[in-house]
Every structure is written in structure tokens, then in C-alpha cells.
Amino acid sequence: MYTTEDGIQRPSVKKTYTCPTLSTFLFYCAIVVVGLAIYLPIDMNYGFLHLIKQFDLSSPKNLSFHTYMLNKLGWVKLDNTKIWSKEELSKFTGDVGEDLYISILGKVFDVSKGYKHYGKDGAYNFFTGKDASRAFVTGDFSDSGLVENIDNLNPDDYLGLLNWLELYEKEYKYVGKLNGYFYDSEGMEKEGLKIFYDGVSKGKKNKLLDEEESKLFPSCNSKWTPETGTNVWCAKISGGISRDWIGFPRQFFKPGQTSYRCACVNEKYLNDPRFKVYTGCDPYATICKISD
């Protein structure tokens, strides 16, 4: 009780404070996490963070504190990649100084440590100072062949280019992107890279099909001697494939190809038009002598 100024007694009001329980605290934390999980992907595509992603973050004038923090959180990646012009790159051929740069699939690498191979008198000097991606898989080292254009290659060629790129990424220092067939002046991907990605995808699918085909139609065993010439034969182990059937040697032609390989074919597939009997060989023989 307490007494007011006018002498009236009134009951005291006791104020109490309680802390939230752990379960309540965790409940509200969960709400925040779920909200961020919904908001951030939307904002990265349409909102404030999307606008930040459009900035040239390699430029100090656009690097604000909140952008720096977003980079630290992994939400925005700062890109300091140098964009090379073809004129700039053309100077790095070993003619002046010893810096040697090449470009493959639009990525520029410093190959100076491989001077023996890429230097002025090196076997691969013609690759320096330019992007000659096409020549890596065609073997055409003429001026018309040392170009960046990679359209209309075979799927296996795109896999070959991927292997070359992985080699340079492993062995040499990456120094930027080339403004040209694969990247624009802002370092954004162009149609050339789409052609490459599509080709690699087809190449990988073909490779899987070839692996399955090799299991279904294993390669023949073969042997050549001066006395007997070349003989091919089938057994329960051939082409690295172990199986419970032997098969019969056949010329295996793939659609659209004139070359063939020797395959051991199970009897149930002998009528497949892709297979031809070797000239002079009994259709049901497991060993055939090939005319040289």
C-alpha cells in the first residue's frame, strides 16, 4: 500500500519481468532463418542484392562497406579479373622480353615458365599471343587454323579442349579473360562458350554410350607375327571385359563412319546391320585371319 498526496491509500502494483524460455527463443530464431531462406534467393534475383551484382565490383568506386561484407559472407563475389584485348595479348610472344601468354577458350595463362616450349624457338610458340583454341584439337597450325572459333567440331574434340583447359589451369598461372569469341569486354560469357558447353555435354554422353557399348560388344584379342600375319579372336576375356560368353569376331561399323573396329559379338546380335563378317572367315569361327 502507498498513500497519495491527498491522503488516500492505494494498493502497490508490483512489476515483474520474465526472460523467454530457451524453446521460445529457438522458435523465434527458426522464424528468422526461414524468412531469410525465402527472402535471399528472391532478392538475389530481383531485389537489392541483384542490383549489387550488376556493379563492376573490381572498381574501387563501387566497393562500399556493405558490398565488402556481402563478399565476406559469400553472397557476392568480388571479381578482379583482367580483361585482355587481342592487341594487348599479341605482345606476349617472347619477341620483347620473356613474358609468354596464351589464351584457350578465352582464358589467358602465363606460360613463361615453359619458355623451352613456348619461347621464340619453341615448338609451341605459334600458340602465344593469341587464342588458337581450334588448333588444339584439329592440329591445323596454319594461320587459318590458329583461330578461336570452335564451331562444328566433333563432340570428342570438345572433350579434348576441356582436357587442355584443365591442364593449363593446373600447370600455369591464370591472368585473365580475352575479349573476343568467348568473353565480351565486361568478362561476360558469349556464344562461343555455349557452343563449348553444349559440345562437352554431348561428348560426355557419347563417352558413356561408348563405355556401355564396349561392355556389350567387347574388342577382339589380336596378334601379329611374320609367320601368321594378323589374327583376331574372341574369348571369355577380351577388350578388358570378362564375361560368361565368347562371341564371334565382326567388323563393327558405327553409323556415319567408314572405319571400324573388331568386336566380339554375342550370337543374339549377329543380325545387327552394324556388324560384318571378315572376308574369308567362317561366320561362326571364334578366330579369323585378317588379310594385311
C-alpha positions in Angstrom: 0.0 0.0 0.0 1.1 3.6 -0.5 -0.5 7.0 0.3 -1.2 9.5 -2.3 -0.8 13.3 -1.8 -4.4 13.7 -1.0 -4.1 11.1 1.8 -5.8 8.2 0.1 -4.2 4.8 0.4 -3.8 2.7 -2.7 -2.5 -0.8 -3.3 1.0 -1.1 -4.7 1.4 -2.5 -8.2 4.4 -4.9 -8.4 6.0 -5.1 -11.8 7.6 -8.4 -12.7 9.9 -9.3 -15.7 10.4 -12.8 -17.1 13.0 -14.0 -19.6 11.8 -16.0 -22.6 12.4 -19.7 -22.3 15.0 -21.4 -24.5 12.3 -23.1 -26.6 10.6 -19.7 -27.2 14.0 -18.1 -28.2 14.7 -21.0 -30.6 11.2 -20.7 -32.1 11.8 -17.1 -33.0 15.3 -17.8 -34.3 13.7 -20.5 -36.6 11.2 -18.0 -37.9 14.1 -15.6 -38.8 16.1 -18.3 -40.5 13.1 -19.5 -42.6 12.3 -15.9 -43.5 15.9 -15.3 -44.7 15.9 -18.6 -46.6 12.8 -17.4 -48.5 13.9 -13.8 -48.9 17.5 -14.0 -50.0 17.1 -16.2 -53.2 14.3 -13.8 -54.3 16.4 -10.8 -53.6 19.5 -12.2 -55.3 17.4 -12.4 -58.5 15.2 -9.4 -58.3 16.0 -7.1 -55.4 18.8 -5.1 -53.7 21.4 -7.9 -53.9 20.6 -8.3 -57.6 21.4 -4.7 -58.1 24.7 -5.1 -56.3 25.6 -8.0 -58.5 25.4 -5.7 -61.5 28.1 -3.4 -60.2 31.6 -3.6 -61.6 33.0 -4.8 -58.2 36.5 -4.7 -59.5 36.2 -0.9 -59.4 37.1 0.7 -56.0 34.5 3.4 -56.5 31.7 0.7 -56.3 33.2 -1.2 -53.4 31.1 0.0 -50.5 31.2 -1.4 -46.9 28.0 -3.4 -47.4 29.4 -4.9 -50.6 32.6 -5.9 -48.8 30.6 -7.6 -46.0 28.4 -9.4 -48.5 31.6 -10.7 -50.2 32.9 -11.9 -46.9 29.6 -13.7 -46.3 30.0 -15.4 -49.7 26.8 -13.8 -51.2 28.7 -11.5 -53.6 32.0 -12.4 -55.3 34.5 -9.7 -56.0 35.9 -10.2 -59.5 39.3 -8.6 -60.1 39.8 -10.4 -63.4 41.7 -8.5 -66.0 40.0 -8.3 -69.4 42.6 -8.5 -72.2 42.2 -7.1 -75.7 43.6 -9.0 -78.6 46.1 -6.2 -79.3 47.4 -6.4 -75.7 47.8 -10.2 -75.8 49.6 -10.1 -79.1 52.6 -8.5 -77.5 53.3 -11.5 -75.2 55.0 -13.9 -77.7 58.6 -13.7 -76.4 59.8 -11.3 -79.1 60.1 -8.5 -76.5 61.1 -9.7 -73.0 60.3 -13.2 -71.8 56.7 -13.0 -70.9 54.7 -15.6 -72.8 50.9 -15.6 -72.6 48.4 -17.8 -74.4 44.6 -18.0 -74.4 42.5 -21.1 -74.6 38.7 -20.9 -74.5 39.1 -17.2 -73.7 41.1 -17.8 -70.5 44.6 -16.2 -70.6 47.6 -18.1 -69.0 51.1 -17.1 -68.3 53.2 -19.9 -69.8 56.6 -18.1 -69.3 57.9 -21.0 -67.1 57.5 -23.2 -70.2 59.9 -21.0 -72.2 61.6 -24.0 -73.7 58.4 -25.0 -75.4 56.6 -21.6 -75.9 59.6 -19.3 -76.4 60.6 -17.8 -79.7 62.3 -21.0 -80.9 59.9 -23.4 -79.1 57.7 -25.9 -80.8 54.6 -24.3 -79.5 55.4 -20.6 -80.0 52.7 -20.2 -82.5 50.1 -20.6 -79.7 51.4 -17.5 -77.9 49.9 -14.0 -78.1 46.5 -15.3 -79.3 43.6 -17.6 -78.7 44.1 -20.6 -81.0 41.6 -22.9 -79.3 40.6 -24.7 -82.5 44.1 -25.7 -83.4 44.5 -27.6 -80.1 42.2 -30.3 -81.4 42.5 -30.0 -85.2 46.2 -29.9 -85.4 46.0 -27.2 -88.1 48.8 -24.8 -87.2 48.5 -22.6 -90.3 47.4 -19.0 -89.9 43.8 -20.1 -90.9 43.8 -22.8 -88.4 45.2 -20.9 -85.4 41.8 -19.3 -84.6 39.5 -19.2 -81.6 36.4 -20.3 -83.5 35.3 -23.8 -82.3 32.0 -24.3 -84.0 31.2 -27.5 -86.0 33.8 -29.7 -84.1 33.2 -33.3 -83.2 31.9 -34.0 -79.6 35.2 -35.7 -78.8 37.1 -32.6 -79.8 35.2 -30.5 -77.2 36.2 -33.1 -74.6 39.8 -32.7 -75.8 39.6 -28.9 -75.4 38.3 -29.5 -71.8 41.3 -31.6 -71.1 43.7 -28.9 -72.5 42.0 -26.2 -70.4 42.2 -28.3 -67.2 45.9 -28.9 -68.0 46.6 -25.2 -68.2 44.6 -24.4 -65.1 46.7 -26.9 -63.2 50.1 -26.1 -64.6 50.1 -22.4 -65.4 49.1 -19.1 -63.8 45.7 -17.7 -64.8 45.9 -14.0 -65.6 42.5 -13.0 -67.0 40.0 -13.3 -69.8 40.3 -12.4 -73.5 37.7 -10.1 -75.1 36.7 -12.0 -78.2 34.9 -15.1 -79.2 34.3 -16.4 -75.6 34.0 -13.3 -73.4 32.9 -9.7 -74.0 34.7 -6.6 -72.8 33.0 -6.9 -69.4 34.1 -10.5 -69.0 30.7 -11.9 -69.6 30.3 -15.3 -71.4 29.4 -15.2 -75.1 28.0 -17.7 -77.6 31.4 -19.4 -78.1 31.3 -20.7 -74.5 27.8 -22.0 -75.0 29.0 -23.9 -78.1 31.8 -25.4 -75.9 29.5 -26.4 -73.0 27.0 -28.0 -75.4 29.8 -29.9 -77.2 31.3 -31.1 -73.9 27.8 -32.3 -72.8 27.3 -34.3 -76.0 30.9 -35.6 -75.7 30.3 -36.9 -72.2 27.0 -38.6 -73.3 28.8 -40.2 -76.2 31.6 -41.4 -73.9 29.1 -43.1 -71.6 27.4 -44.7 -74.6 30.8 -45.9 -75.9 31.6 -47.4 -72.5 28.3 -49.2 -72.4 28.8 -50.3 -76.0 32.3 -51.6 -75.2 30.9 -53.8 -72.5 28.1 -55.1 -74.8 30.5 -55.6 -77.8 34.0 -56.0 -76.3 37.0 -55.5 -78.6 38.7 -58.6 -80.0 42.0 -60.0 -79.0 44.6 -59.6 -81.8 48.1 -60.8 -82.6 50.5 -60.3 -85.5 53.6 -62.4 -86.3 55.6 -62.5 -89.5 54.7 -66.2 -89.9 50.9 -66.0 -89.4 50.1 -62.3 -90.1 47.3 -60.8 -88.1 44.7 -62.9 -86.3 41.8 -61.7 -84.2 39.9 -63.9 -81.9 37.2 -63.9 -79.1 37.4 -65.5 -75.7 35.7 -65.0 -72.3 38.1 -62.2 -71.6 38.9 -59.6 -74.4 39.0 -55.8 -74.6 39.4 -55.8 -70.8 35.9 -57.3 -70.4 35.3 -60.6 -68.5 32.1 -62.4 -69.4 30.4 -65.8 -69.5 30.2 -65.9 -73.3 32.8 -65.9 -76.1 31.2 -64.3 -79.1 32.3 -64.1 -82.8 34.7 -61.6 -84.4 33.0 -59.0 -86.5 33.8 -55.7 -88.2 31.8 -53.1 -86.1 30.8 -50.0 -88.1 29.2 -47.1 -86.4 26.5 -45.1 -88.2 28.1 -42.5 -90.4 31.6 -43.8 -90.1 33.6 -45.7 -92.7 36.2 -47.0 -90.2 35.5 -50.0 -88.0 36.9 -51.9 -85.0 36.9 -55.6 -84.3 34.2 -56.6 -81.8 33.2 -59.8 -80.2 29.5 -60.2 -80.8 27.1 -62.3 -78.9 25.1 -64.7 -81.1 21.8 -62.8 -80.4 23.2 -59.7 -82.1 24.7 -61.3 -85.2 21.9 -59.9 -87.5 22.5 -56.3 -86.4 23.4 -54.4 -89.7 26.3 -52.7 -87.9 28.3 -55.9 -87.9 30.0 -57.5 -91.0 31.8 -60.8 -91.3 35.5 -60.7 -92.1 36.2 -61.7 -95.6 37.2 -65.3 -95.9 36.2 -66.1 -92.3 33.6 -68.6 -91.2 30.6 -66.7 -89.7 30.7 -68.9 -86.6 34.5 -69.1 -86.2 35.9 -67.6 -83.0 39.2 -66.8 -84.6 39.8 -65.1 -88.0 42.9 -64.4 -90.1 42.9 -60.9 -91.5 44.4 -60.1 -94.9 47.2 -57.5 -94.4 
